[in-house]
Amino acid sequence: MRAAQPVPLAVAAALAVALGAAVWSQGPRMVALAAIGILLGATLRFSSFGFASAYRRLLEGRGVAAVRAQLLMLAAATIAFAPVLAQGTWFGREVVGAIAPAGVQVAAGAFLFGIGMQLAGGCGSGTLYAAGGGQLRMAATLAMFCAGSFWASLDMAVWDRLPALDPVALGERVGWPAAVALQLAILAALYALLGRLPGAASDAPPVIAASRERIWRGPWPLAAGALMLAALNLLTLLVAGHPWSITWAFALWGAKAARIAGWEPAADGFWSADFQRDALDASVFADVTSVMDFGIVAGAFAAASIAGGFRPRLGPSPGAVIAAALGGLAMGYGARIAYGCNIGALFSGVASTSLHGWLWIAAALPGSWAGLRLLRLFAPR
């Protein structure tokens, strides 16, 4: 096991403290959300919990353990979310799920996102935690992610005119007990089906002896990461009033950059709406998603340093950097029109029993298949 890296760890700690100081004026709630973001980043890094890599292994027939861990995560979050969402409030604060229309734009956006995450080698959360671990090419992915998200926001009026079902949450339609039972049955069936695929038996996760050092430095079993992410998403729901999301912040950052460059938001229907206009006018440290995203990077940075795995590196080839940038552009555009990424749409959407979360993954998997084939164009020879 590698030794911890004191200097990077000190820098990561300084970044975490700076983030806390920056959001202090926003009140204890925002400080708590920054801390949750840090824990999310550390969890992603310690458990190597990825979405793009999980789908790649599945589609290439190299293993199903990571996707099965995602199913466990979705099941745990479904059970945890249900009583809170059924009540609708938590200590007097309104609590809402991640619910959006299920239609053409979600399918198109998720398919595009699937392409992008394979080109980039990471999804929304993966981009942040890989950047925190020292993968410098993810800076190109993040920059283009913001550009793509902002671009898509300017086109939302066009996408909103396409056919779509009204937002549907199974918990509200059939009752929460029935909705939870239905989702758990579907997730269990998918889990069993994955276990029948060729090579699944040899893809069992390695047995890792429990020890204090393993807990604090990793690697964690995928199941531990899945359950921890479900618990932290529940904590996000209780503190923020809505589930965990990633990519809204990228659209906001892109819009702020465009505004500095001279773009005028008043003429745009999306950015002249109350919520978007207020977020654009306010500091990024007043935005829940932005603060949690900053926390994810700091948490992943700290976890990588503790595990001795922080290694700044650009990429295996110039082609990989170009692919990462194009992947970020595709993910940014796709996530905005699909109402989120694998976190905001899939994870939080399914946990909220929203149909659009199920549609998202149904479209993202074929997109990942297409992305893997496009990736060959950028592979080093």
KEMIDREN-894644 format. One record per residue (C-alpha): residue number from 1; x, y, z; residue in one letter. Coordinates in steps of 0.1 Angstrom, whole numbers, plus 5000, padded with zeros to 4 digits. Layout:
R  kolfi    c1    c2    c3  miba
R    NUM     X     Y     Z     a
...
This chain:
R  kolfi    c1    c2    c3  miba
R      1  5000  5000  5000     m
R      2  5013  5034  4991     r
R      3  5022  5059  5018     a
R      4  5000  5090  5023     a
R      5  5012  5122  5005     q
R      6  5015  5149  5031     p
R      7  5019  5179  5007     v
R      8  4989  5172  4985     p
R      9  4969  5163  5016     l
R     10  4977  5196  5031     a
R     11  4967  5214  4999     v
R     12  4934  5194  4998     a
R     13  4928  5203  5035     a
R     14  4934  5240  5027     a
R     15  4910  5238  4998     l
R     16  4883  5223  5021     a
R     17  4888  5250  5047     v
R     18  4887  5277  5020     a
R     19  4855  5263  5007     l
R     20  4840  5263  5042     g
R     21  4851  5299  5047     a
R     22  4836  5309  5013     a
R     23  4802  5295  5021     v
R     24  4802  5305  5058     w
R     25  4782  5336  5051     s
R     26  4755  5315  5035     q
R     27  4747  5298  5068     g
R     28  4752  5264  5084     p
R     29  4730  5247  5058     r
R     30  4755  5255  5030     m
R     31  4785  5246  5052     v
R     32  4768  5212  5058     a
R     33  4763  5207  5020     l
R     34  4799  5215  5013     a
R     35  4808  5188  5039     a
R     36  4785  5163  5022     i
R     37  4801  5171  4989     g
R     38  4835  5164  5004     i
R     39  4823  5131  5017     l
R     40  4808  5122  4983     l
R     41  4841  5129  4966     g
R     42  4860  5108  4992     a
R     43  4835  5080  4988     t
R     44  4838  5080  4950     l
R     45  4876  5079  4952     r
R     46  4879  5053  4979     f
R     47  4855  5029  4963     s
R     48  4865  5038  4927     s
R     49  4828  5040  4921     f
R     50  4824  5048  4884     g
R     51  4795  5049  4859     f
R     52  4813  5052  4826     a
R     53  4837  5024  4834     s
R     54  4809  5002  4847     a
R     55  4789  5005  4815     y
R     56  4821  5000  4794     r
R     57  4829  4967  4812     r
R     58  4793  4956  4808     l
R     59  4791  4963  4771     l
R     60  4825  4948  4764     e
R     61  4816  4916  4783     g
R     62  4843  4921  4809     r
R     63  4822  4922  4841     g
R     64  4790  4932  4857     v
R     65  4800  4938  4894     a
R     66  4801  4976  4890     a
R     67  4766  4978  4874     v
R     68  4752  4954  4900     r
R     69  4766  4978  4927     a
R     70  4747  5006  4910     q
R     71  4715  4985  4913     l
R     72  4722  4980  4950     l
R     73  4727  5018  4954     m
R     74  4694  5025  4936     l
R     75  4675  5000  4958     a
R     76  4689  5014  4990     a
R     77  4681  5050  4979     a
R     78  4646  5040  4969     t
R     79  4639  5026  5003     i
R     80  4655  5056  5021     a
R     81  4638  5083  5000     f
R     82  4603  5069  5002     a
R     83  4593  5079  5037     p
R     84  4608  5113  5034     v
R     85  4592  5121  5000     l
R     86  4559  5106  5012     a
R     87  4559  5131  5041     q
R     88  4569  5160  5019     g
R     89  4586  5180  5046     t
R     90  4615  5176  5070     w
R     91  4616  5198  5101     f
R     92  4593  5223  5084     g
R     93  4613  5224  5051     r
R     94  4597  5213  5019     e
R     95  4614  5182  5004     v
R     96  4609  5173  4967     v
R     97  4622  5145  4945     g
R     98  4641  5146  4912     a
R     99  4610  5144  4889     i
R    100  4609  5155  4853     a
R    101  4590  5148  4821     p
R    102  4599  5116  4803     a
R    103  4600  5123  4766     g
R    104  4620  5126  4734     v
R    105  4644  5152  4749     q
R    106  4653  5129  4778     v
R    107  4660  5100  4755     a
R    108  4680  5121  4731     a
R    109  4700  5138  4759     g
R    110  4708  5105  4777     a
R    111  4719  5089  4744     f
R    112  4742  5118  4737     l
R    113  4755  5117  4773     f
R    114  4762  5080  4769     g
R    115  4784  5088  4739     i
R    116  4801  5116  4758     g
R    117  4810  5097  4789     m
R    118  4827  5070  4770     q
R    119  4847  5095  4749     l
R    120  4857  5113  4781     a
R    121  4862  5083  4802     g
R    122  4841  5096  4830     g
R    123  4806  5110  4837     c
R    124  4796  5141  4856     g
R    125  4807  5129  4890     s
R    126  4835  5110  4874     g
R    127  4849  5141  4858     t
R    128  4850  5159  4892     l
R    129  4865  5131  4912     y
R    130  4890  5122  4885     a
R    131  4901  5158  4883     a
R    132  4905  5157  4921     g
R    133  4927  5127  4917     g
R    134  4951  5145  4893     g
R    135  4938  5136  4859     q
R    136  4945  5169  4842     l
R    137  4927  5160  4809     r
R    138  4895  5163  4829     m
R    139  4900  5200  4830     a
R    140  4893  5200  4792     a
R    141  4863  5178  4798     t
R    142  4850  5201  4825     l
R    143  4855  5232  4804     a
R    144  4837  5217  4775     m
R    145  4810  5203  4798     f
R    146  4802  5238  4809     c
R    147  4802  5250  4773     a
R    148  4779  5222  4762     g
R    149  4755  5228  4791     s
R    150  4753  5265  4784     f
R    151  4747  5258  4747     w
R    152  4719  5234  4754     a
R    153  4703  5259  4778     s
R    154  4699  5283  4749     l
R    155  4681  5256  4729     d
R    156  4657  5245  4757     m
R    157  4627  5262  4741     a
R    158  4631  5240  4710     v
R    159  4635  5207  4730     w
R    160  4606  5215  4753     d
R    161  4582  5215  4723     r
R    162  4590  5178  4716     l
R    163  4566  5151  4728     p
R    164  4568  5141  4764     a
R    165  4548  5127  4792     l
R    166  4539  5149  4822     d
R    167  4563  5143  4851     p
R    168  4553  5110  4867     v
R    169  4565  5098  4901     a
R    170  4553  5063  4908     l
R    171  4551  5070  4945     g
R    172  4525  5097  4939     e
R    173  4506  5077  4913     r
R    174  4503  5042  4929     v
R    175  4513  5050  4965     g
R    176  4547  5048  4981     w
R    177  4546  5012  4994     p
R    178  4535  4999  4960     a
R    179  4561  5020  4941     a
R    180  4589  5009  4963     v
R    181  4579  4972  4960     a
R    182  4577  4976  4922     l
R    183  4611  4993  4919     q
R    184  4627  4968  4942     l
R    185  4613  4939  4921     a
R    186  4626  4954  4889     i
R    187  4660  4961  4904     l
R    188  4662  4925  4918     a
R    189  4653  4911  4884     a
R    190  4680  4931  4867     l
R    191  4705  4921  4893     y
R    192  4696  4884  4887     a
R    193  4697  4889  4850     l
R    194  4732  4904  4851     l
R    195  4743  4874  4871     g
R    196  4735  4851  4842     r
R    197  4756  4869  4817     l
R    198  4788  4852  4804     p
R    199  4817  4859  4828     g
R    200  4796  4872  4856     a
R    201  4806  4844  4879     a
R    202  4843  4853  4876     s
R    203  4835  4889  4882     d
R    204  4829  4886  4919     a
R    205  4845  4914  4938     p
R    206  4877  4904  4957     p
R    207  4874  4898  4994     v
R    208  4890  4927  5012     i
R    209  4898  4922  5049     a
R    210  4881  4948  5070     a
R    211  4907  4970  5089     s
R    212  4909  5005  5102     r
R    213  4935  5012  5075     e
R    214  4913  5000  5047     r
R    215  4884  5021  5060     i
R    216  4905  5053  5061     w
R    217  4925  5047  5030     r
R    218  4906  5023  5008     g
R    219  4900  5005  4986     p
R    220  4864  5000  4997     w
R    221  4842  4972  4983     p
R    222  4818  4984  4956     l
R    223  4789  4975  4978     a
R    224  4802  4998  5006     a
R    225  4806  5026  4982     g
R    226  4770  5020  4969     a
R    227  4755  5021  5003     l
R    228  4775  5051  5013     m
R    229  4764  5071  4982     l
R    230  4728  5062  4989     a
R    231  4731  5074  5025     a
R    232  4748  5107  5014     l
R    233  4721  5113  4987     n
R    234  4695  5109  5014     l
R    235  4714  5134  5036     l
R    236  4715  5158  5006     t
R    237  4677  5154  5003     l
R    238  4672  5162  5039     l
R    239  4696  5192  5040     v
R    240  4691  5207  5006     a
R    241  4654  5198  5002     g
R    242  4661  5180  4969     h
R    243  4684  5151  4959     p
R    244  4720  5152  4948     w
R    245  4727  5167  4914     s
R    246  4758  5176  4895     i
R    247  4754  5192  4861     t
R    248  4732  5222  4868     w
R    249  4763  5239  4882     a
R    250  4781  5234  4848     f
R    251  4754  5252  4830     a
R    252  4755  5280  4855     l
R    253  4793  5283  4853     w
R    254  4791  5284  4815     g
R    255  4764  5311  4816     a
R    256  4785  5332  4840     k
R    257  4815  5329  4817     a
R    258  4794  5339  4787     a
R    259  4780  5369  4806     r
R    260  4815  5381  4813     i
R    261  4822  5377  4776     a
R    262  4793  5400  4768     g
R    263  4763  5377  4765     w
R    264  4730  5393  4777     e
R    265  4707  5368  4794     p
R    266  4676  5390  4795     a
R    267  4666  5380  4760     a
R    268  4668  5343  4767     d
R    269  4637  5325  4779     g
R    270  4656  5299  4800     f
R    271  4679  5323  4818     w
R    272  4653  5350  4823     s
R    273  4632  5326  4845     a
R    274  4632  5335  4882     d
R    275  4654  5306  4895     f
R    276  4680  5308  4867     q
R    277  4681  5346  4868     r
R    278  4687  5347  4905     d
R    279  4714  5320  4903     a
R    280  4731  5339  4876     l
R    281  4731  5371  4896     d
R    282  4742  5355  4928     a
R    283  4776  5341  4938     s
R    284  4784  5305  4929     v
R    285  4789  5300  4967     f
R    286  4752  5306  4971     a
R    287  4743  5278  4947     d
R    288  4738  5243  4963     v
R    289  4750  5223  4933     t
R    290  4781  5244  4928     s
R    291  4791  5242  4964     v
R    292  4787  5204  4965     m
R    293  4806  5200  4932     d
R    294  4835  5220  4947     f
R    295  4833  5197  4977     g
R    296  4835  5166  4955     i
R    297  4868  5178  4940     v
R    298  4882  5186  4974     a
R    299  4871  5153  4989     g
R    300  4885  5133  4960     a
R    301  4918  5152  4962     f
R    302  4921  5145  4999     a
R    303  4912  5108  4995     a
R    304  4937  5104  4967     a
R    305  4964  5120  4988     s
R    306  4955  5098  5018     i
R    307  4958  5067  4996     a
R    308  4990  5078  4981     g
R    309  4974  5079  4946     g
R    310  4975  5116  4937     f
R    311  4994  5118  4905     r
R    312  4989  5148  4882     p
R    313  4989  5135  4846     r
R    314  4975  5148  4813     l
R    315  4965  5116  4794     g
R    316  4979  5087  4774     p
R    317  4979  5106  4741     s
R    318  4968  5139  4725     p
R    319  4939  5119  4710     g
R    320  4927  5111  4745     a
R    321  4927  5147  4754     v
R    322  4907  5156  4723     i
R    323  4882  5128  4730     a
R    324  4879  5140  4766     a
R    325  4870  5175  4754     a
R    326  4845  5163  4728     l
R    327  4830  5140  4754     g
R    328  4826  5169  4778     g
R    329  4808  5189  4751     l
R    330  4784  5159  4744     a
R    331  4778  5153  4781     m
R    332  4771  5189  4788     g
R    333  4745  5193  4760     y
R    334  4730  5159  4768     g
R    335  4727  5164  4805     a
R    336  4710  5198  4802     r
R    337  4682  5186  4779     i
R    338  4678  5153  4798     a
R    339  4673  5171  4831     y
R    340  4705  5157  4845     g
R    341  4732  5131  4843     c
R    342  4737  5096  4858     n
R    343  4734  5113  4892     i
R    344  4707  5139  4889     g
R    345  4685  5119  4864     a
R    346  4694  5083  4869     l
R    347  4704  5080  4906     f
R    348  4682  5107  4921     s
R    349  4654  5103  4895     g
R    350  4650  5065  4901     v
R    351  4653  5070  4939     a
R    352  4624  5095  4935     s
R    353  4604  5069  4915     t
R    354  4604  5092  4885     s
R    355  4599  5075  4851     l
R    356  4624  5098  4835     h
R    357  4652  5082  4855     g
R    358  4643  5048  4840     w
R    359  4641  5063  4805     l
R    360  4675  5079  4810     w
R    361  4694  5047  4816     i
R    362  4675  5029  4788     a
R    363  4688  5055  4764     a
R    364  4723  5061  4779     a
R    365  4734  5024  4775     l
R    366  4729  5024  4737     p
R    367  4747  5058  4737     g
R    368  4776  5043  4756     s
R    369  4778  5015  4730     w
R    370  4780  5041  4703     a
R    371  4806  5061  4723     g
R    372  4829  5031  4727     l
R    373  4830  5027  4689     r
R    374  4837  5063  4683     l
R    375  4864  5062  4709     l
R    376  4884  5039  4686     r
R    377  4890  5070  4664     l
R    378  4910  5086  4691     f
R    379  4929  5055  4704     a
R    380  4967  5057  4702     p
R    381  4981  5035  4675     r
